[in-house]
Amino acid sequence: MVVHIQDEQEVANFKYFWHRWGRWIFAVLVVLALAYLGYVLYQGHIRSNNEKAAAVFDTFVTQAGANNIAESKKALMQLQQEYPDTMNATQATLMMAGSAFDDGKYDEAIRHLQWVKGKQHDDLLQTIVAQRLATVYLQQGKYNDALQALDIQVTSQFKPVLLETRGDILQAQKKNAEAVAAYQQALNLLSKDSVQREVLQMKISSLS
């Protein structure tokens, strides 16, 4: 009899609990289920986007290799407009920037690099873009713009690249003492086994 009363009490407690909190628990479960479904669909969308972007990138590489400028630019535009957040779009844009630089089309190279800068915020890519932008500006003789391009916040492992490029710009301005200081800063941040240490040592020695 006591057991029966306890069972009834537990049932009553459960009914009360469910009446008071059940719909909220159910709502939370629904939200979690929808969130998981959204995550799965989002991952599928990313994979699908990456696959489509890869196909367009292949077209870009093929057309660029055949020196078909019009078609390669068309593929690049498609990557930038339809798949702007993919690495394929970034890689193609960097390749086009390099090609423009080699052809002396510096303003075009800058536009491509600025596009990547606005889309990719990874420290490595930001460093690459900053270094290449500075190089283009240096080639144009725009020293202030070149130095300003290097003024970005990145982790210490990428700073030697920026400091060395800063030294190159200062050297081009005949500011040898400042160039040496920049090279030395870069050298101090490099690991002992870095192959770039020898290059920096040579640059410092040539200005000392």
MODELLER restraints for C-alpha pairs under 7 A, 6 or more apart:
rsr = mdl.restraints
at = mdl.atoms
rsr.add(forms.Gaussian(group=physical.xy_distance, feature=features.Distance(at['CA:49:A'], at['CA:83:A']), mean=6.94, stdev=0.5))
rsr.add(forms.Gaussian(group=physical.xy_distance, feature=features.Distance(at['CA:50:A'], at['CA:86:A']), mean=6.58, stdev=0.5))
rsr.add(forms.Gaussian(group=physical.xy_distance, feature=features.Distance(at['CA:53:A'], at['CA:79:A']), mean=6.46, stdev=0.5))
rsr.add(forms.Gaussian(group=physical.xy_distance, feature=features.Distance(at['CA:53:A'], at['CA:83:A']), mean=6.20, stdev=0.5))
rsr.add(forms.Gaussian(group=physical.xy_distance, feature=features.Distance(at['CA:53:A'], at['CA:88:A']), mean=6.31, stdev=0.5))
rsr.add(forms.Gaussian(group=physical.xy_distance, feature=features.Distance(at['CA:54:A'], at['CA:88:A']), mean=6.29, stdev=0.5))
rsr.add(forms.Gaussian(group=physical.xy_distance, feature=features.Distance(at['CA:56:A'], at['CA:75:A']), mean=6.20, stdev=0.5))
rsr.add(forms.Gaussian(group=physical.xy_distance, feature=features.Distance(at['CA:56:A'], at['CA:79:A']), mean=6.84, stdev=0.5))
rsr.add(forms.Gaussian(group=physical.xy_distance, feature=features.Distance(at['CA:57:A'], at['CA:88:A']), mean=6.05, stdev=0.5))
rsr.add(forms.Gaussian(group=physical.xy_distance, feature=features.Distance(at['CA:57:A'], at['CA:92:A']), mean=6.94, stdev=0.5))
rsr.add(forms.Gaussian(group=physical.xy_distance, feature=features.Distance(at['CA:59:A'], at['CA:75:A']), mean=6.70, stdev=0.5))
rsr.add(forms.Gaussian(group=physical.xy_distance, feature=features.Distance(at['CA:60:A'], at['CA:72:A']), mean=4.81, stdev=0.5))
rsr.add(forms.Gaussian(group=physical.xy_distance, feature=features.Distance(at['CA:60:A'], at['CA:75:A']), mean=5.22, stdev=0.5))
rsr.add(forms.Gaussian(group=physical.xy_distance, feature=features.Distance(at['CA:60:A'], at['CA:76:A']), mean=6.47, stdev=0.5))
rsr.add(forms.Gaussian(group=physical.xy_distance, feature=features.Distance(at['CA:63:A'], at['CA:71:A']), mean=6.09, stdev=0.5))
rsr.add(forms.Gaussian(group=physical.xy_distance, feature=features.Distance(at['CA:63:A'], at['CA:72:A']), mean=5.08, stdev=0.5))
rsr.add(forms.Gaussian(group=physical.xy_distance, feature=features.Distance(at['CA:64:A'], at['CA:72:A']), mean=5.30, stdev=0.5))
rsr.add(forms.Gaussian(group=physical.xy_distance, feature=features.Distance(at['CA:76:A'], at['CA:92:A']), mean=6.51, stdev=0.5))
rsr.add(forms.Gaussian(group=physical.xy_distance, feature=features.Distance(at['CA:76:A'], at['CA:93:A']), mean=6.92, stdev=0.5))
rsr.add(forms.Gaussian(group=physical.xy_distance, feature=features.Distance(at['CA:79:A'], at['CA:89:A']), mean=5.09, stdev=0.5))
rsr.add(forms.Gaussian(group=physical.xy_distance, feature=features.Distance(at['CA:80:A'], at['CA:89:A']), mean=5.74, stdev=0.5))
rsr.add(forms.Gaussian(group=physical.xy_distance, feature=features.Distance(at['CA:83:A'], at['CA:89:A']), mean=6.58, stdev=0.5))
rsr.add(forms.Gaussian(group=physical.xy_distance, feature=features.Distance(at['CA:85:A'], at['CA:119:A']), mean=6.66, stdev=0.5))
rsr.add(forms.Gaussian(group=physical.xy_distance, feature=features.Distance(at['CA:90:A'], at['CA:116:A']), mean=6.01, stdev=0.5))
rsr.add(forms.Gaussian(group=physical.xy_distance, feature=features.Distance(at['CA:93:A'], at['CA:112:A']), mean=5.84, stdev=0.5))
rsr.add(forms.Gaussian(group=physical.xy_distance, feature=features.Distance(at['CA:94:A'], at['CA:112:A']), mean=6.85, stdev=0.5))
rsr.add(forms.Gaussian(group=physical.xy_distance, feature=features.Distance(at['CA:94:A'], at['CA:113:A']), mean=6.64, stdev=0.5))
rsr.add(forms.Gaussian(group=physical.xy_distance, feature=features.Distance(at['CA:97:A'], at['CA:109:A']), mean=4.24, stdev=0.5))
rsr.add(forms.Gaussian(group=physical.xy_distance, feature=features.Distance(at['CA:97:A'], at['CA:112:A']), mean=5.43, stdev=0.5))
rsr.add(forms.Gaussian(group=physical.xy_distance, feature=features.Distance(at['CA:97:A'], at['CA:113:A']), mean=6.42, stdev=0.5))
rsr.add(forms.Gaussian(group=physical.xy_distance, feature=features.Distance(at['CA:98:A'], at['CA:109:A']), mean=6.81, stdev=0.5))
rsr.add(forms.Gaussian(group=physical.xy_distance, feature=features.Distance(at['CA:100:A'], at['CA:106:A']), mean=6.55, stdev=0.5))
rsr.add(forms.Gaussian(group=physical.xy_distance, feature=features.Distance(at['CA:100:A'], at['CA:108:A']), mean=6.26, stdev=0.5))
rsr.add(forms.Gaussian(group=physical.xy_distance, feature=features.Distance(at['CA:100:A'], at['CA:109:A']), mean=5.22, stdev=0.5))
rsr.add(forms.Gaussian(group=physical.xy_distance, feature=features.Distance(at['CA:101:A'], at['CA:109:A']), mean=5.62, stdev=0.5))
rsr.add(forms.Gaussian(group=physical.xy_distance, feature=features.Distance(at['CA:106:A'], at['CA:136:A']), mean=6.29, stdev=0.5))
rsr.add(forms.Gaussian(group=physical.xy_distance, feature=features.Distance(at['CA:110:A'], at['CA:133:A']), mean=6.36, stdev=0.5))
rsr.add(forms.Gaussian(group=physical.xy_distance, feature=features.Distance(at['CA:113:A'], at['CA:129:A']), mean=5.99, stdev=0.5))
rsr.add(forms.Gaussian(group=physical.xy_distance, feature=features.Distance(at['CA:113:A'], at['CA:133:A']), mean=6.69, stdev=0.5))
rsr.add(forms.Gaussian(group=physical.xy_distance, feature=features.Distance(at['CA:117:A'], at['CA:126:A']), mean=6.23, stdev=0.5))
rsr.add(forms.Gaussian(group=physical.xy_distance, feature=features.Distance(at['CA:117:A'], at['CA:129:A']), mean=6.39, stdev=0.5))
rsr.add(forms.Gaussian(group=physical.xy_distance, feature=features.Distance(at['CA:123:A'], at['CA:154:A']), mean=5.58, stdev=0.5))
rsr.add(forms.Gaussian(group=physical.xy_distance, feature=features.Distance(at['CA:127:A'], at['CA:158:A']), mean=6.67, stdev=0.5))
rsr.add(forms.Gaussian(group=physical.xy_distance, feature=features.Distance(at['CA:130:A'], at['CA:149:A']), mean=5.45, stdev=0.5))
rsr.add(forms.Gaussian(group=physical.xy_distance, feature=features.Distance(at['CA:130:A'], at['CA:150:A']), mean=5.35, stdev=0.5))
rsr.add(forms.Gaussian(group=physical.xy_distance, feature=features.Distance(at['CA:131:A'], at['CA:150:A']), mean=6.56, stdev=0.5))
rsr.add(forms.Gaussian(group=physical.xy_distance, feature=features.Distance(at['CA:131:A'], at['CA:162:A']), mean=6.27, stdev=0.5))
rsr.add(forms.Gaussian(group=physical.xy_distance, feature=features.Distance(at['CA:131:A'], at['CA:165:A']), mean=6.69, stdev=0.5))
rsr.add(forms.Gaussian(group=physical.xy_distance, feature=features.Distance(at['CA:133:A'], at['CA:146:A']), mean=6.90, stdev=0.5))
rsr.add(forms.Gaussian(group=physical.xy_distance, feature=features.Distance(at['CA:133:A'], at['CA:149:A']), mean=6.33, stdev=0.5))
rsr.add(forms.Gaussian(group=physical.xy_distance, feature=features.Distance(at['CA:134:A'], at['CA:146:A']), mean=4.05, stdev=0.5))
rsr.add(forms.Gaussian(group=physical.xy_distance, feature=features.Distance(at['CA:134:A'], at['CA:147:A']), mean=6.60, stdev=0.5))
rsr.add(forms.Gaussian(group=physical.xy_distance, feature=features.Distance(at['CA:134:A'], at['CA:149:A']), mean=5.59, stdev=0.5))
rsr.add(forms.Gaussian(group=physical.xy_distance, feature=features.Distance(at['CA:134:A'], at['CA:150:A']), mean=6.57, stdev=0.5))
rsr.add(forms.Gaussian(group=physical.xy_distance, feature=features.Distance(at['CA:135:A'], at['CA:146:A']), mean=6.93, stdev=0.5))
rsr.add(forms.Gaussian(group=physical.xy_distance, feature=features.Distance(at['CA:137:A'], at['CA:143:A']), mean=6.64, stdev=0.5))
rsr.add(forms.Gaussian(group=physical.xy_distance, feature=features.Distance(at['CA:137:A'], at['CA:145:A']), mean=6.28, stdev=0.5))
rsr.add(forms.Gaussian(group=physical.xy_distance, feature=features.Distance(at['CA:137:A'], at['CA:146:A']), mean=5.00, stdev=0.5))
rsr.add(forms.Gaussian(group=physical.xy_distance, feature=features.Distance(at['CA:138:A'], at['CA:146:A']), mean=5.81, stdev=0.5))
rsr.add(forms.Gaussian(group=physical.xy_distance, feature=features.Distance(at['CA:138:A'], at['CA:169:A']), mean=6.59, stdev=0.5))
rsr.add(forms.Gaussian(group=physical.xy_distance, feature=features.Distance(at['CA:143:A'], at['CA:169:A']), mean=6.65, stdev=0.5))
rsr.add(forms.Gaussian(group=physical.xy_distance, feature=features.Distance(at['CA:147:A'], at['CA:166:A']), mean=6.37, stdev=0.5))
rsr.add(forms.Gaussian(group=physical.xy_distance, feature=features.Distance(at['CA:150:A'], at['CA:162:A']), mean=5.99, stdev=0.5))
rsr.add(forms.Gaussian(group=physical.xy_distance, feature=features.Distance(at['CA:160:A'], at['CA:186:A']), mean=4.19, stdev=0.5))
rsr.add(forms.Gaussian(group=physical.xy_distance, feature=features.Distance(at['CA:160:A'], at['CA:189:A']), mean=6.33, stdev=0.5))
rsr.add(forms.Gaussian(group=physical.xy_distance, feature=features.Distance(at['CA:160:A'], at['CA:190:A']), mean=6.74, stdev=0.5))
rsr.add(forms.Gaussian(group=physical.xy_distance, feature=features.Distance(at['CA:163:A'], at['CA:182:A']), mean=5.49, stdev=0.5))
rsr.add(forms.Gaussian(group=physical.xy_distance, feature=features.Distance(at['CA:163:A'], at['CA:183:A']), mean=6.44, stdev=0.5))
rsr.add(forms.Gaussian(group=physical.xy_distance, feature=features.Distance(at['CA:163:A'], at['CA:185:A']), mean=6.96, stdev=0.5))
rsr.add(forms.Gaussian(group=physical.xy_distance, feature=features.Distance(at['CA:163:A'], at['CA:186:A']), mean=5.42, stdev=0.5))
rsr.add(forms.Gaussian(group=physical.xy_distance, feature=features.Distance(at['CA:164:A'], at['CA:182:A']), mean=6.41, stdev=0.5))
rsr.add(forms.Gaussian(group=physical.xy_distance, feature=features.Distance(at['CA:164:A'], at['CA:183:A']), mean=5.35, stdev=0.5))
rsr.add(forms.Gaussian(group=physical.xy_distance, feature=features.Distance(at['CA:164:A'], at['CA:186:A']), mean=6.04, stdev=0.5))
rsr.add(forms.Gaussian(group=physical.xy_distance, feature=features.Distance(at['CA:166:A'], at['CA:182:A']), mean=6.59, stdev=0.5))
rsr.add(forms.Gaussian(group=physical.xy_distance, feature=features.Distance(at['CA:167:A'], at['CA:179:A']), mean=4.12, stdev=0.5))
rsr.add(forms.Gaussian(group=physical.xy_distance, feature=features.Distance(at['CA:167:A'], at['CA:180:A']), mean=6.72, stdev=0.5))
rsr.add(forms.Gaussian(group=physical.xy_distance, feature=features.Distance(at['CA:167:A'], at['CA:182:A']), mean=5.10, stdev=0.5))
rsr.add(forms.Gaussian(group=physical.xy_distance, feature=features.Distance(at['CA:167:A'], at['CA:183:A']), mean=5.70, stdev=0.5))
rsr.add(forms.Gaussian(group=physical.xy_distance, feature=features.Distance(at['CA:168:A'], at['CA:179:A']), mean=6.75, stdev=0.5))
rsr.add(forms.Gaussian(group=physical.xy_distance, feature=features.Distance(at['CA:170:A'], at['CA:176:A']), mean=6.74, stdev=0.5))
rsr.add(forms.Gaussian(group=physical.xy_distance, feature=features.Distance(at['CA:170:A'], at['CA:178:A']), mean=6.56, stdev=0.5))
rsr.add(forms.Gaussian(group=physical.xy_distance, feature=features.Distance(at['CA:170:A'], at['CA:179:A']), mean=5.11, stdev=0.5))
rsr.add(forms.Gaussian(group=physical.xy_distance, feature=features.Distance(at['CA:171:A'], at['CA:179:A']), mean=5.44, stdev=0.5))
rsr.add(forms.Gaussian(group=physical.xy_distance, feature=features.Distance(at['CA:176:A'], at['CA:207:A']), mean=6.25, stdev=0.5))
rsr.add(forms.Gaussian(group=physical.xy_distance, feature=features.Distance(at['CA:180:A'], at['CA:204:A']), mean=5.50, stdev=0.5))
rsr.add(forms.Gaussian(group=physical.xy_distance, feature=features.Distance(at['CA:180:A'], at['CA:207:A']), mean=6.91, stdev=0.5))
rsr.add(forms.Gaussian(group=physical.xy_distance, feature=features.Distance(at['CA:183:A'], at['CA:200:A']), mean=6.13, stdev=0.5))
rsr.add(forms.Gaussian(group=physical.xy_distance, feature=features.Distance(at['CA:183:A'], at['CA:204:A']), mean=6.65, stdev=0.5))
rsr.add(forms.Gaussian(group=physical.xy_distance, feature=features.Distance(at['CA:187:A'], at['CA:197:A']), mean=6.08, stdev=0.5))
rsr.add(forms.Gaussian(group=physical.xy_distance, feature=features.Distance(at['CA:187:A'], at['CA:200:A']), mean=6.59, stdev=0.5))
